Amino acid sequence: MATEVDYYEILQISKSSDGTTIKKAYRKLAMQFHPDRNQGDKEAEEQFKKVNEAYQVLSDSSKREIYDRYGKAGLDGQGFQGTGGMNMDDLGAIFESVFGGGFGGGFNSRGKSEHEKYPLDIETEVTLAFNEAVFGCEKEITFRYKKECEVCDGTGDRDKSSTTCETCGGKGQVYYRQGFMTFAQTCEACGGSGKQIHNPCETCHGEGYVEEEATTTVQIPAGIDHGNRMRVGGKGNIGKGGRRGDLYLMVMVEDDDHFIRDGDNIYIEVPLFFTQAALGGKIEIPTLRDKKELKIPQGVKDKEQFVLRGEGVENVHGRGRGDMIAQINIVYPKKLNDEQKELLTKLGESFGYESTPNESKFDGVLDKVKGWFS
């Protein structure tokens, strides 16, 4: 029998851990089992994959909520394959997203052009309500962008002159090695500009650029999800010659009190009193757009799931709708009065031998156990 994967155990954290703790645990273990540090060690490579898979799930609020409720089976049922189909470049992308660029082992990231003081593309977060993400909306975004200082023509020097930085040789970065990895960091002497300023501009304080605030209205497409990234063309930083980058929106989606989203699929928990579970019948449950009748079979099991096809979220790329999965949660009375106890006792007795399955199940077991010690 396969052992149930415990992502919390893999990352060596508790189930109450917050995002910061999860990332910290991932950083520690990813460094420990990184293939560059354990060349030829297949066991370390497998552990590296497991650590990445655990981080993939627990760092994503929607996947984590489904995993906490339904286990890995709940994710597998929705097409999540973990790191099984991923190569080392894919794992490297996850690694880089946490550690940043400048690492060895082929994990590269796009930096700014050597002719620009700053990247032209910028990123900001946009927070959406659950329904805004599902159905789309129009959102006003306020952001800050950079542009060259007009007073010093972007030199950072009030006299519009500068010299090459002696520390980094004009590269704007210095490099150092630590173990198996090479790190790059911004040159502290020139702040990454590659130039040394002798008479800082009073307007931009020697930076060569100023920041301004702007507002734009963006049409959010239906079906966008937490963690998705949207591009808004021509709203980024302004560089030399008036070249302008793009604005990227990192989408954050708030949780809903009743619906849980996993990609294009929606989960909802259906509380059912134990008498309803025994009798079966029909009940109405809410969906994203209306309500639907759900047929409950007699003797339905706790955690049993029912799929309502096409009642999920519109795919953001226009590939149809996902499904809605209704999961039964059988509810038992917390307290019983004397009359209720008597009625339940009589009901149990009315079923005869069916009401005592433990007796038939364990018939003869006690005698067998005694025989082990005779």
C-alpha positions as CSV (number, residue, x, y, z in Angstrom):
1,M,0.0,0.0,0.0
2,A,1.4,3.4,-1.0
3,T,2.2,5.8,1.9
4,E,0.3,9.1,1.9
5,V,2.5,12.0,1.0
6,D,2.8,14.5,3.9
7,Y,4.1,17.8,2.4
8,Y,4.4,19.4,5.9
9,E,6.6,16.5,7.0
10,I,8.8,16.9,3.8
11,L,9.4,20.6,4.6
12,Q,9.7,19.8,8.3
13,I,7.1,22.4,9.3
14,S,3.8,22.4,11.2
15,K,0.4,22.6,9.5
16,S,-0.1,26.1,11.0
17,S,3.0,27.5,9.3
18,D,2.6,30.8,7.5
19,G,4.0,31.7,4.1
20,T,7.2,33.1,5.4
21,T,8.0,29.9,7.4
22,I,7.2,27.7,4.3
23,K,9.5,29.7,2.1
24,K,12.3,29.7,4.7
25,A,12.0,25.9,5.1
26,Y,12.1,25.5,1.3
27,R,15.2,27.6,1.0
28,K,17.0,25.6,3.6
29,L,16.1,22.2,2.1
30,A,16.5,23.2,-1.5
31,M,20.0,24.3,-0.8
32,Q,20.7,21.1,1.1
33,F,19.5,18.8,-1.7
34,H,20.4,20.9,-4.7
35,P,21.8,18.6,-7.5
36,D,24.9,20.9,-8.0
37,R,25.8,20.2,-4.4
38,N,25.1,16.5,-4.6
39,Q,26.3,15.5,-8.0
40,G,25.5,11.9,-8.8
41,D,23.5,11.4,-5.7
42,K,20.1,10.1,-7.0
43,E,18.6,10.0,-3.5
44,A,19.4,13.7,-3.0
45,E,17.9,14.5,-6.4
46,E,14.7,12.7,-5.5
47,Q,14.5,14.6,-2.2
48,F,15.0,17.8,-4.1
49,K,12.0,17.0,-6.3
50,K,9.9,16.2,-3.3
51,V,10.9,19.5,-1.6
52,N,9.9,21.4,-4.7
53,E,6.6,19.5,-5.0
54,A,5.8,20.3,-1.4
55,Y,6.6,23.9,-1.9
56,Q,4.5,24.1,-5.1
57,V,1.4,23.0,-3.1
58,L,1.9,24.7,0.3
59,S,3.0,28.1,-1.2
60,D,-0.2,28.3,-3.3
61,S,-3.2,29.1,-1.0
62,S,-5.8,27.4,-3.2
63,K,-3.8,24.2,-3.6
64,R,-2.9,24.2,0.1
65,E,-6.5,24.5,1.1
66,I,-7.5,21.6,-1.1
67,Y,-4.6,19.5,0.2
68,D,-5.5,20.3,3.8
69,R,-9.1,19.2,3.3
70,Y,-8.8,16.3,0.8
71,G,-5.1,15.2,0.9
72,K,-3.0,14.7,-2.2
73,A,-5.8,12.6,-3.7
74,G,-7.9,15.8,-4.0
75,L,-5.0,17.4,-6.0
76,D,-4.4,14.3,-8.1
77,G,-8.0,14.2,-9.1
78,Q,-7.7,17.7,-10.6
79,G,-4.7,17.0,-12.7
80,F,-1.9,18.0,-10.4
81,Q,1.1,15.8,-11.1
82,G,3.7,17.3,-8.8
83,T,7.2,17.2,-10.1
84,G,6.8,13.9,-11.8
85,G,6.6,15.4,-15.3
86,M,9.1,18.2,-14.7
87,N,12.7,18.4,-15.8
88,M,15.5,20.1,-13.9
89,D,15.0,23.3,-15.8
90,D,11.4,23.5,-14.5
91,L,12.6,22.8,-11.0
92,G,15.3,25.5,-11.5
93,A,12.5,28.0,-12.3
94,I,10.9,27.3,-9.0
95,F,14.2,27.5,-7.3
96,E,15.0,30.8,-9.0
97,S,11.6,32.3,-8.1
98,V,12.5,31.9,-4.4
99,F,16.3,32.7,-4.5
100,G,16.3,35.2,-7.3
101,G,18.8,35.4,-10.2
102,G,22.5,35.1,-10.3
103,F,22.8,31.5,-9.3
104,G,24.8,28.7,-11.0
105,G,23.5,25.5,-12.5
106,G,21.8,27.1,-15.4
107,F,19.3,29.1,-13.3
108,N,19.3,32.4,-15.0
109,S,17.1,35.5,-14.9
110,R,16.6,38.5,-17.1
111,G,18.2,41.6,-15.8
112,K,18.2,45.2,-17.0
113,S,19.9,46.3,-20.1
114,E,23.5,47.5,-19.6
115,H,22.4,50.8,-21.2
116,E,19.6,51.4,-18.7
117,K,19.8,52.4,-15.0
118,Y,16.8,50.2,-14.2
119,P,14.6,47.5,-15.8
120,L,12.0,48.9,-18.1
121,D,9.4,46.4,-17.1
122,I,7.8,46.8,-13.7
123,E,5.5,44.7,-11.5
124,T,2.8,45.5,-9.0
125,E,0.1,43.4,-7.2
126,V,-3.6,43.7,-7.8
127,T,-6.0,42.1,-5.3
128,L,-9.3,40.7,-6.5
129,A,-12.3,39.5,-4.7
130,F,-13.2,35.9,-5.4
131,N,-16.1,36.8,-7.7
132,E,-14.0,39.4,-9.6
133,A,-11.5,36.8,-10.6
134,V,-14.2,34.2,-11.6
135,F,-16.3,36.6,-13.7
136,G,-13.8,39.3,-14.6
137,C,-14.1,43.0,-13.9
138,E,-12.7,46.4,-14.6
139,K,-10.0,47.5,-12.1
140,E,-8.3,50.8,-11.5
141,I,-4.6,50.3,-10.9
142,T,-2.3,52.8,-9.2
143,F,1.4,52.3,-9.7
144,R,4.7,54.1,-9.6
145,Y,7.2,54.2,-12.6
146,K,10.6,55.6,-13.2
147,K,11.8,58.0,-15.8
148,E,15.1,59.8,-16.5
149,C,15.7,63.0,-14.5
150,E,15.3,65.9,-16.9
151,V,17.5,68.2,-14.7
152,C,20.7,66.2,-15.1
153,D,19.7,64.3,-18.3
154,G,19.8,61.0,-16.4
155,T,23.5,61.3,-15.4
156,G,22.8,61.8,-11.7
157,D,25.4,64.6,-11.7
158,R,24.3,68.2,-11.6
159,D,27.2,69.0,-14.0
160,K,26.0,66.1,-16.3
161,S,29.3,64.4,-16.0
162,S,30.6,61.2,-14.3
163,T,33.4,58.7,-14.3
164,T,33.5,54.9,-14.6
165,C,33.2,53.1,-11.2
166,E,36.5,51.7,-10.1
167,T,35.0,49.0,-7.9
168,C,32.9,47.2,-10.6
169,G,34.7,48.5,-13.7
170,G,31.5,50.0,-15.0
171,K,29.5,46.7,-14.9
172,G,27.3,47.8,-12.0
173,Q,27.6,44.4,-10.3
174,V,30.2,42.6,-8.3
175,Y,30.5,38.8,-8.1
176,Y,31.5,36.3,-5.4
177,R,31.4,32.6,-5.0
178,Q,30.0,30.7,-2.1
179,G,30.4,26.9,-2.2
180,F,29.1,25.6,-5.5
181,M,27.2,28.8,-6.5
182,T,28.2,32.2,-7.9
183,F,26.3,35.2,-6.6
184,A,26.0,38.6,-8.2
185,Q,25.0,41.7,-6.3
186,T,24.7,45.4,-7.0
187,C,27.9,47.3,-6.6
188,E,27.6,49.4,-3.4
189,A,30.1,52.0,-4.6
190,C,28.0,53.1,-7.6
191,G,24.5,51.7,-6.7
192,G,24.5,49.6,-9.9
193,S,25.0,52.5,-12.3
194,G,28.6,51.7,-13.2
195,K,29.4,55.4,-12.8
196,Q,30.7,57.4,-10.0
197,I,28.9,60.7,-9.3
198,H,30.9,63.6,-7.9
199,N,28.3,66.3,-7.7
200,P,24.9,64.6,-7.1
201,C,21.9,66.2,-8.7
202,E,19.6,67.7,-6.1
203,T,16.4,66.7,-8.0
204,C,17.1,62.9,-8.3
205,H,19.7,62.7,-5.5
206,G,22.3,61.3,-7.8
207,E,20.1,58.4,-9.0
208,G,19.6,59.7,-12.5
209,Y,15.9,59.1,-12.4
210,V,12.8,60.2,-10.6
211,E,9.6,58.3,-9.7
212,E,6.1,59.3,-10.6
213,E,2.7,57.9,-9.7
214,A,0.1,57.0,-12.4
215,T,-3.3,55.3,-12.6
216,T,-4.7,53.2,-15.4
217,T,-7.9,51.1,-15.9
218,V,-7.4,47.5,-16.7
219,Q,-10.0,44.9,-17.9
220,I,-9.5,41.8,-15.9
221,P,-10.5,38.7,-17.9
222,A,-12.9,36.1,-16.5
223,G,-11.2,33.1,-15.1
224,I,-8.0,34.7,-14.0
225,D,-6.5,32.9,-11.0
226,H,-4.3,33.6,-7.9
227,G,-0.7,33.8,-9.0
228,N,-1.4,34.6,-12.6
229,R,0.5,37.5,-14.2
230,M,-1.1,40.0,-16.6
231,R,0.8,42.3,-19.0
232,V,-0.3,45.9,-19.5
233,G,1.7,47.2,-22.5
234,G,3.5,50.5,-22.5
235,K,2.9,51.3,-18.8
236,G,6.3,50.5,-17.4
237,N,9.4,52.6,-16.7
238,I,10.6,55.1,-19.3
239,G,14.2,54.7,-20.4
240,K,16.6,56.3,-22.8
241,G,15.1,57.8,-25.9
242,G,11.7,57.6,-24.4
243,R,11.6,53.8,-24.6
244,R,8.9,52.4,-22.3
245,G,8.5,49.0,-20.8
246,D,5.4,47.1,-19.7
247,L,3.5,46.9,-16.5
248,Y,3.0,43.4,-15.1
249,L,0.2,42.7,-12.6
250,M,0.7,39.9,-10.1
251,V,-2.8,38.7,-9.3
252,M,-3.8,38.0,-5.8
253,V,-7.3,36.5,-5.2
254,E,-9.1,36.6,-1.9
255,D,-10.6,33.4,-0.5
256,D,-14.4,32.8,-0.4
257,D,-16.3,31.6,2.6
258,H,-17.9,28.7,0.8
259,F,-16.2,28.0,-2.5
260,I,-12.7,26.7,-2.9
261,R,-11.0,27.1,-6.3
262,D,-8.5,24.8,-7.9
263,G,-7.7,26.0,-11.4
264,D,-10.9,26.0,-13.3
265,N,-12.6,23.6,-10.8
266,I,-14.6,24.6,-7.8
267,Y,-15.1,22.7,-4.5
268,I,-17.9,23.2,-2.1
269,E,-18.6,21.3,1.2
270,V,-22.1,20.1,1.6
271,P,-23.1,19.6,5.3
272,L,-25.6,16.7,5.6
273,F,-27.3,15.7,8.9
274,F,-26.8,12.0,9.6
275,T,-30.4,11.2,9.1
276,Q,-30.4,12.7,5.7
277,A,-27.3,10.6,4.9
278,A,-29.1,7.5,5.9
279,L,-32.3,8.3,4.1
280,G,-31.0,9.9,1.0
281,G,-33.1,12.3,-1.1
282,K,-32.7,15.6,-3.0
283,I,-31.3,18.9,-1.8
284,E,-30.5,22.2,-3.4
285,I,-26.9,23.5,-3.3
286,P,-25.5,26.8,-4.5
287,T,-23.3,27.0,-7.6
288,L,-21.3,29.9,-8.9
289,R,-24.2,31.2,-11.0
290,D,-27.4,29.8,-9.5
291,K,-28.5,26.7,-7.6
292,K,-28.6,23.0,-8.6
293,E,-30.5,20.0,-7.3
294,L,-28.2,17.3,-5.9
295,K,-29.5,13.8,-5.6
296,I,-28.2,12.1,-2.4
297,P,-28.1,8.3,-2.6
298,Q,-29.3,6.4,0.4
299,G,-26.4,5.6,2.8
300,V,-24.0,8.2,1.2
301,K,-20.5,8.2,2.7
302,D,-18.8,11.0,4.6
303,K,-16.3,12.8,2.2
304,E,-18.1,11.3,-0.9
305,Q,-17.8,13.6,-3.9
306,F,-20.3,14.5,-6.6
307,V,-19.2,16.2,-9.8
308,L,-21.4,18.8,-11.5
309,R,-20.0,19.1,-15.0
310,G,-19.5,22.6,-16.4
311,E,-20.4,24.4,-13.2
312,G,-16.8,25.6,-12.6
313,V,-14.8,28.6,-13.8
314,E,-14.5,29.8,-17.4
315,N,-11.0,29.1,-18.5
316,V,-9.1,32.3,-18.9
317,H,-7.8,31.1,-22.3
318,G,-11.3,30.3,-23.6
319,R,-11.0,26.5,-23.2
320,G,-14.4,25.9,-21.7
321,R,-15.6,25.6,-18.1
322,G,-14.3,23.5,-15.3
323,D,-16.4,21.4,-13.0
324,M,-17.9,21.9,-9.5
325,I,-17.2,19.2,-6.9
326,A,-19.6,18.9,-4.0
327,Q,-18.2,17.0,-1.1
328,I,-20.4,15.5,1.6
329,N,-19.7,16.4,5.3
330,I,-21.9,14.2,7.5
331,V,-23.0,16.1,10.6
332,Y,-23.9,14.4,13.9
333,P,-25.8,15.9,16.8
334,K,-23.5,17.3,19.5
335,K,-26.0,16.6,22.3
336,L,-28.9,14.2,22.8
337,N,-31.7,14.5,25.3
338,D,-33.3,11.5,27.0
339,E,-36.1,11.2,24.5
340,Q,-33.7,11.3,21.5
341,K,-31.5,8.7,23.1
342,E,-34.5,6.4,23.6
343,L,-35.7,6.9,20.0
344,L,-32.2,6.2,18.6
345,T,-31.9,3.1,20.8
346,K,-35.2,1.7,19.5
347,L,-34.3,2.6,16.0
348,G,-31.0,0.6,16.4
349,E,-32.8,-2.4,17.9
350,S,-35.2,-2.4,15.0
351,F,-32.4,-3.3,12.6
352,G,-31.6,-6.4,14.5
353,Y,-28.1,-7.9,13.8
354,E,-27.3,-5.0,11.4
355,S,-27.2,-2.6,14.4
356,T,-24.2,-4.5,16.0
357,P,-21.7,-5.0,13.1
358,N,-18.9,-5.1,15.6
359,E,-20.2,-8.3,17.1
360,S,-20.2,-10.2,13.8
361,K,-16.9,-8.6,12.7
362,F,-15.0,-9.6,15.8
363,D,-16.8,-12.9,16.5
364,G,-14.2,-15.4,17.7
365,V,-11.3,-12.9,17.6
366,L,-11.1,-12.8,21.4
367,D,-10.8,-16.6,21.7
368,K,-8.1,-16.5,19.0
369,V,-6.1,-13.9,20.8
370,K,-6.4,-15.8,24.1
371,G,-5.1,-18.8,22.3
372,W,-1.9,-17.0,21.4
373,F,-1.0,-16.8,25.1
374,S,-2.2,-20.3,26.2
